[in-house]
Amino acid sequence: MFAFSLPGLLVSLLFTLLLRPSSYNIDIFTSTEASPRILLLTAHPDDECMFFAPTLLAIQRQDPAAEIYSLCLSVGDADGLGDVRKKELEGSLDVLGIPAGRRWVLNHPQLQDNISVYWDAEVIAGVVRPYIVEHAINSVLTFDTQGISSHPNHISLPGGVAHLISSLPEHNSSTPSLRLFSLITVPLAQKYIGPLSPLLAKLDLTLNKFIDALNPTEAELRPAVPAAAVSGLLEYRTALVAMQKHWSQLVWFRWLYVSFSRYMWVNEWREVIPSTPTAQTLAAEDPTPPPKR
């Protein structure tokens, strides 16, 4: 009887692990003296749900008072569907809980959707700055220097924000008032393992929390440990519903993506501390160089 019940127990345990969301150090985005105001900076409509949904939902779950904003720097007009994709983005952000007064999508002539073009850091900084200042943003969440999918528009974003932070008059490299966080690009072997992603991530988070509990003093001295947000089944379903709002993009390979991508389930983050508005600053934070242009 034990032999028959053991598989059932294992299935029940796996289902429980999938069902519940988890997070680690996610309060790093909201640990500020001022009211938490977080800007998600993306390049194209659908980035918000294909890559960042676990984090958006985790922040709202953990700190309902945090204000989350969304700024998308292009309408995704590479195929002439910019007007359609702009409307689709509105529907997706409705699902993800970002209200109308806190979201914008731009159509800047120098920031057009293009798979072979890197956007200029100074242009990005100049475009983003008014939103940062007007809404007193504390933290910016965006891609890292590999851009998850190696898209040059994605790769350009952290450099633009780093340039902006470095140019702010109040910027101090030791105590910056505006913080930049980049979504970690994982190796290809980890990107498309579907529901195994949250199971493995939760195991890792559990071990980290156990180690921290055993030695809380050492935990305080480990700022380099990435923050992580792991979705449960409900959060994954929410991300899937948001993605379905982008109906113009739901070709067959994107159905494969939402079925197997780690980023529909798991986000891991590192903080970038800019000192100069150069690519070398970001390279110091992320030792893996971006692809050659």
C-alpha positions, 0 to 999 in steps of 0.5 A: 500500500505504501508503494501505491501511495508514494507516487500520489504523495509526490504528485500532491507535493509537486502540485502544491509547489506549483500552486503557490507563488514564492519570492526572495528579496523581492522587497529590494524594489520597495525598500525606500524611505519614500513611497515605493514607485516602480517603473517597468521599462520595456521595448515592445508591447508584449514584453510586459507579460512575456518576461516580467509578469512574475515580478509585477504580480509578486510586488502587488501581492507583497506590497499593495501600496507600491505604485507600479508604472509601465513605460513602453518605448515603442508601439512595436510597428516592425510589421506595420501593426503599431496601432493594433499592438498599442491597444493590445498592450492596454488590455494586457496591462489591465490584466496585470493590474497597472492602471491607465494613469500609470502607463504609457506607450511611445512612438519615438522616431529614434526608438522604432522596433527593429531586430537589427538596431541598437537604440542610442543611450542618450535618446533613451535617457532623454525620453525616460527622464520626464517620467522619472522626475514627474512621478518620483520613480524610485526603481526602474526594472528592465532587461539586462545587457543580454536582453533575454532574447538578444533583441538589440532593442532590449539590450539597449534599455539598461544602458539608457537608464544607466546613462540617465542615472549618471546624469542626474544632479542628485546622483551619488554612486554610493547612495543613488536616489534612483535604482536600476534593476536588470532581469537576469538572462539565464543560459539557454538550457534553463530558458525552456523547461516549462513547469520545471522552472518554478519547481527548481527555483522554489527549491533554490529559494527554500535552500537560500531562506533556510541558510539565511535563517541559520545565519541571519547576520551573514544573510545581511552581508550578502547583497549580491544574492539576486532577488527572485519572483516565482509564480504559482499556477494562478499567477501563470494563468494571469500572465497567460491571459495577459499574453492572449490580449496580444492576439496579433502576436500569437503565432505558433512559436509564441504558443510554444514560448508561453508553454515552456518559457522560464520567464512566464514563471520565474524572474531573477534580478540584479541591481546595477550601480551606474557610475558613468553612462558607458557600456563598461559600467554595465559590463562590470555588473554583468560579466557576459558581454552583449552580442556584437553589433 
